[in-house]
Amino acid sequence: MERKVEILGYVKGNGLKGTNLNPIQLIELAGRTCYKSYKRITDDSAGKFTETVLRTGHESVIEHSWLSLLITVSPENLLAILLDNNLFQVSQLNGQDNFLLSGNVRMFRDYFRKKNEIFKDRVIKSILFEMLIKNKIWAILFEDLTNLGHLVENYHSSSKTAFTIDFAPKEEIFKNNTDLQLKHWWVCVRFRGCSRAFTHQLVRHRLTAVSQESQRYCDESGFFDDDYFVIPTTVCDRRLIGWYEEKLREIDRWYKELQKLLRNAKEQNTKETNKAKVNEDARFLLPNAVCSEIVISCSLEEWRHIFKMRCAIHAQWEIRGAMIDLLVQFQKLFPGLFDNFVIAEDGESATLLV
Ligand SMILES: Cc1cc2nc3c(=O)[nH]c(=O)nc-3n(C[C@H](O)[C@H](O)[C@H](O)COP(=O)(O)OP(=O)(O)OC[C@H]3O[C@@H](n4cnc5c(N)ncnc54)[C@H](O)[C@@H]3O)c2cc1C
């Protein structure tokens, strides 16, 4: 299968760009990667999908979202915010009390859930929460938290606290400021036609949000006939390719056989025997060559780190190829931020000039 590396959306301060989707629809698209259930996407399915994800506790899916706020608070109150969630990206702007604070929705939810005893922070928390649940896009991601008493008890005290929150920091704030751009800009990327060996390397980057095709839920039978596998570059002459493909065809047959055996097995033949259970155990036979879709979201700072590690000549050829495809797109989309990665003449690696 041919490799396809696509930017699904990005944030440059003010709102989601590079897509017609709103942030909730992007969360749905990324989340459905796990089940490859894209056919279930309709004009109004994103809300229901998101509610289900939150109800069932799969909050990693809502990490495919990014919020940047321009806040004016005292350093003391900023510290209180960070004590409740130190995963936020924070930068100080001109003027002591102006800060950019960015993070994904899960970070904000975790922040809201913490019951900090520092009073002023709780007021800020309540006001921010109120703003989010009144926002027509973001509300659905926070409404279920309204039962947390500490979030709603302090709105009325807001007048006593000097702070402002701006939901839409303008692009000019970031102008000529590489540090701000790297920390607060964010990109969501989908990789298709890459192997499970590739995704297994990509998921090692811990400061990313990840949603990956589930081999428990997805039926991988027929991967051979569907050309849903990767041939390593070293398997290059016709005889070797023939041998390799013959083995994969055989494994595909074994996978189907095991599915059948598991379906028929007496002890499995209970209410619990369902598609997921069968696939979950049949997958033990699958090779790393089988393709696996994956969506990864993170800040530009982390993307830069990933490019540095994975475009280098020592990186494995498949991840190197995919990351160079992506680097080329980033260089066009974010002029000046990735220009010091120099792609080798053969196009097979890139080096970061320091
Ligand atoms: C050529 C190559 C060969 C490799 N071979 C192997 C191998 O044989 N076996 C193997 O297991 N892995 C291997 N890896 C994976 C590698 O060890 C890392 O897990 C992977 O590259 C993720 O990168 P990272 O750890 O720098 O940072 P990321 O997870 O991308 O994190 C980014 C940054 O966040 C910070 N950070 C995140 N989490 C922590 C933490 N818990 N503590 C402190 N700082 C943190 C660090 O500053 C880090 O630089 C290989 C990678 C490459 C590129």
The ligand as an SDF file (V2000), in Angstrom:
LIG
                    3D

 53 58  0  0  0  0  0  0  0  0999 V2000
   18.0390    5.6040   15.6830 C   0  0  0  0  0  0  0  0  0  0  0  0
   17.1820    5.2100   16.8580 C   0  0  0  0  0  0  0  0  0  0  0  0
   17.3320    3.9620   17.4220 C   0  0  0  0  0  0  0  0  0  0  0  0
   16.5540    3.5800   18.5230 C   0  0  0  0  0  0  0  0  0  0  0  0
   16.7250    2.3420   19.0810 N   0  0  0  0  0  0  0  0  0  0  0  0
   15.9980    1.9760   20.1610 C   0  0  0  0  0  0  0  0  0  0  0  0
   16.1770    0.6980   20.7810 C   0  0  0  0  0  0  0  0  0  0  0  0
   16.9850   -0.1150   20.3540 O   0  0  0  0  0  0  0  0  0  0  0  0
   15.4050    0.3700   21.8250 N   0  0  0  0  0  0  0  0  0  0  0  0
   14.5030    1.2600   22.3620 C   0  0  0  0  0  0  0  0  0  0  0  0
   13.8510    0.9380   23.3700 O   0  0  0  0  0  0  0  0  0  0  0  0
   14.3030    2.4740   21.7930 N   0  0  0  0  0  0  0  0  0  0  0  0
   15.0190    2.8510   20.7260 C   0  0  0  0  0  0  0  0  0  0  0  0
   14.8070    4.0840   20.1440 N   0  0  0  0  0  0  0  0  0  0  0  0
   13.7810    4.9720   20.7170 C   0  0  0  0  0  0  0  0  0  0  0  0
   14.4130    6.0530   21.6080 C   0  0  0  0  0  0  0  0  0  0  0  0
   15.0950    5.4600   22.6890 O   0  0  0  0  0  0  0  0  0  0  0  0
   13.3310    7.0110   22.1740 C   0  0  0  0  0  0  0  0  0  0  0  0
   12.4070    6.2870   22.9470 O   0  0  0  0  0  0  0  0  0  0  0  0
   12.5700    7.7230   21.0950 C   0  0  0  0  0  0  0  0  0  0  0  0
   13.4330    8.2240   20.1170 O   0  0  0  0  0  0  0  0  0  0  0  0
   11.7580    8.8710   21.7320 C   0  0  0  0  0  0  0  0  0  0  0  0
   12.5380   10.0210   21.8560 O   0  0  0  0  0  0  0  0  0  0  0  0
   12.9220   10.7910   23.2090 P   0  0  0  0  0  0  0  0  0  0  0  0
   13.0620    9.8180   24.3220 O   0  0  0  0  0  0  0  0  0  0  0  0
   14.0870   11.6610   22.9220 O   0  0  0  0  0  0  0  0  0  0  0  0
   11.7970   11.7970   23.5380 O   0  0  0  0  0  0  0  0  0  0  0  0
   10.2090   12.0270   23.4580 P   0  0  0  0  0  0  0  0  0  0  0  0
    9.4140   10.9700   24.0860 O   0  0  0  0  0  0  0  0  0  0  0  0
    9.8670   12.4360   22.0510 O   0  0  0  0  0  0  0  0  0  0  0  0
   10.1220   13.2910   24.4120 O   0  0  0  0  0  0  0  0  0  0  0  0
   10.5140   14.6000   24.0430 C   0  0  0  0  0  0  0  0  0  0  0  0
   11.2460   15.2760   25.1680 C   0  0  0  0  0  0  0  0  0  0  0  0
   10.4400   15.2700   26.3360 O   0  0  0  0  0  0  0  0  0  0  0  0
   11.2370   15.0780   27.5030 C   0  0  0  0  0  0  0  0  0  0  0  0
   10.7220   13.9010   28.2090 N   0  0  0  0  0  0  0  0  0  0  0  0
    9.6170   13.1730   27.8700 C   0  0  0  0  0  0  0  0  0  0  0  0
    9.3820   12.2130   28.7550 N   0  0  0  0  0  0  0  0  0  0  0  0
   10.3630   12.3220   29.6910 C   0  0  0  0  0  0  0  0  0  0  0  0
   10.6660   11.6060   30.8810 C   0  0  0  0  0  0  0  0  0  0  0  0
    9.9080   10.5730   31.3050 N   0  0  0  0  0  0  0  0  0  0  0  0
   11.7260   12.0140   31.6040 N   0  0  0  0  0  0  0  0  0  0  0  0
   12.5060   13.0360   31.1870 C   0  0  0  0  0  0  0  0  0  0  0  0
   12.2900   13.7410   30.0760 N   0  0  0  0  0  0  0  0  0  0  0  0
   11.2110   13.3980   29.3380 C   0  0  0  0  0  0  0  0  0  0  0  0
   12.6720   14.9790   27.0360 C   0  0  0  0  0  0  0  0  0  0  0  0
   13.2590   16.2570   27.1540 O   0  0  0  0  0  0  0  0  0  0  0  0
   12.5470   14.6090   25.5780 C   0  0  0  0  0  0  0  0  0  0  0  0
   13.6180   15.0940   24.7950 O   0  0  0  0  0  0  0  0  0  0  0  0
   15.5690    4.4830   19.0510 C   0  0  0  0  0  0  0  0  0  0  0  0
   15.4170    5.7430   18.4540 C   0  0  0  0  0  0  0  0  0  0  0  0
   16.1950    6.1070   17.3740 C   0  0  0  0  0  0  0  0  0  0  0  0
   15.9740    7.4750   16.7580 C   0  0  0  0  0  0  0  0  0  0  0  0
  1  2  1  0
  2  3  1  0
  2 52  2  0
  3  4  2  0
  4  5  1  0
  4 50  1  0
  5  6  2  0
  6  7  1  0
  6 13  1  0
  7  8  2  0
  7  9  1  0
  9 10  1  0
 10 11  2  0
 10 12  1  0
 12 13  2  0
 13 14  1  0
 14 15  1  0
 14 50  1  0
 15 16  1  0
 16 17  1  0
 16 18  1  0
 18 19  1  0
 18 20  1  0
 20 21  1  0
 20 22  1  0
 22 23  1  0
 23 24  1  0
 24 25  2  0
 24 26  1  0
 24 27  1  0
 27 28  1  0
 28 29  2  0
 28 30  1  0
 28 31  1  0
 31 32  1  0
 32 33  1  0
 33 34  1  0
 33 48  1  0
 34 35  1  0
 35 36  1  0
 35 46  1  0
 36 37  1  0
 36 45  1  0
 37 38  2  0
 38 39  1  0
 39 40  1  0
 39 45  2  0
 40 41  1  0
 40 42  2  0
 42 43  1  0
 43 44  2  0
 44 45  1  0
 46 47  1  0
 46 48  1  0
 48 49  1  0
 50 51  2  0
 51 52  1  0
 52 53  1  0
M  END
$$$$
